[in-house]
Amino acid sequence: MKLSRFFRSFSFAAQGIVAAVRKEQNIRFHLMAAVVVGVSGWLTGLSKTEWLIVILLIGGMLALELLNTAMERVVDLASPEVHPLAKQAKDMAAGAVLVFAAASAIIGLLIFLPKWL
């Protein structure tokens, strides 16, 4: 495997992230939330373990949002007309994001609230 080919794959990944940030409101929202959580964590003085959890949650949320966006694009390409199964696939992917966001919010409250109260 050529090293240039290996590094080119990082370029493709970066292009995907940039495209999502430019075109998707939800990913921009999650990035802003990540900044707010990061600043809050720094001001709160989170422990190393708490930071690890927060970073995993932020990374997981952003990755899941990217996967949801990719799923929407593929479904739109495969089924340009409205189809019940296409809608279900997109709704389920969005539901996965919602479930992870809710779990992340609960974990965030469990980490931050005791330090703030």
C-alpha positions in Angstrom: 0.0 0.0 0.0 1.4 3.3 -1.0 1.7 5.9 1.7 0.3 8.7 -0.6 -2.9 6.5 -1.0 -3.1 6.1 2.7 -2.9 9.9 3.3 -5.3 10.6 0.5 -8.0 8.7 2.4 -7.7 11.3 5.2 -8.3 14.0 2.6 -11.5 12.3 1.4 -12.7 12.0 5.0 -11.9 15.7 5.6 -13.9 16.6 2.4 -16.8 14.7 3.8 -16.7 16.5 7.1 -16.4 19.9 5.4 -19.3 19.1 3.1 -21.5 18.1 6.0 -20.6 21.2 8.0 -21.4 23.4 4.9 -24.7 21.8 4.1 -26.2 20.4 7.3 -27.6 22.6 10.0 -27.7 19.7 12.5 -24.0 19.1 12.4 -23.3 22.8 12.9 -25.6 22.7 15.9 -23.7 19.7 17.4 -20.4 21.4 16.8 -21.6 24.5 18.6 -22.9 22.3 21.4 -19.5 20.6 21.6 -17.8 24.0 21.9 -20.2 25.0 24.7 -19.6 21.6 26.5 -15.8 21.9 26.1 -15.7 25.5 27.5 -18.1 24.4 30.3 -15.9 21.4 31.1 -12.8 23.6 31.2 -14.4 26.1 33.5 -15.9 23.4 35.7 -12.6 21.5 36.1 -13.6 18.1 34.9 -11.4 15.1 35.9 -9.5 13.1 33.4 -12.1 10.4 33.5 -14.9 12.9 33.0 -13.1 14.4 30.0 -12.7 11.0 28.5 -16.4 10.4 28.8 -17.3 13.9 27.4 -14.9 13.5 24.5 -16.3 10.0 23.6 -19.8 11.5 23.7 -18.9 14.4 21.5 -17.1 12.2 19.1 -19.9 9.7 19.0 -22.5 12.4 18.4 -20.6 14.0 15.6 -19.8 10.6 14.0 -23.5 9.5 14.3 -24.7 12.8 12.7 -22.2 12.2 9.8 -23.6 8.7 9.4 -27.1 10.0 9.5 -26.3 12.6 6.8 -24.6 9.9 4.6 -27.7 7.6 5.0 -30.0 10.5 3.9 -27.8 11.1 0.9 -27.8 7.4 -0.1 -31.5 7.0 0.4 -32.2 10.2 -1.7 -30.0 8.8 -4.4 -31.5 5.4 -4.4 -35.1 6.6 -4.1 -35.5 10.1 -5.5 -39.3 9.8 -5.3 -41.1 9.6 -2.0 -41.3 6.0 -0.8 -42.5 4.7 2.6 -39.4 2.5 3.1 -37.1 5.4 2.1 -38.9 7.6 4.7 -38.6 4.9 7.3 -34.9 4.4 6.7 -34.2 8.2 7.0 -36.5 8.5 10.1 -34.8 5.5 11.8 -31.3 7.0 11.2 -32.5 10.3 12.6 -34.0 8.4 15.6 -30.6 6.8 16.3 -29.1 10.3 16.5 -31.9 11.4 18.8 -31.4 8.4 21.1 -27.6 9.1 21.4 -28.2 12.8 21.9 -30.7 12.1 24.7 -28.3 9.6 26.4 -25.4 12.1 26.0 -27.5 14.9 27.6 -28.4 12.6 30.5 -24.7 11.6 31.0 -23.7 15.3 30.7 -26.2 16.2 33.4 -24.8 13.4 35.7 -21.3 14.8 35.2 -21.9 18.5 35.4 -24.9 19.0 37.8 -23.2 17.7 41.0 -20.3 20.1 40.3 -22.6 23.0 39.8 -24.9 22.4 42.7 
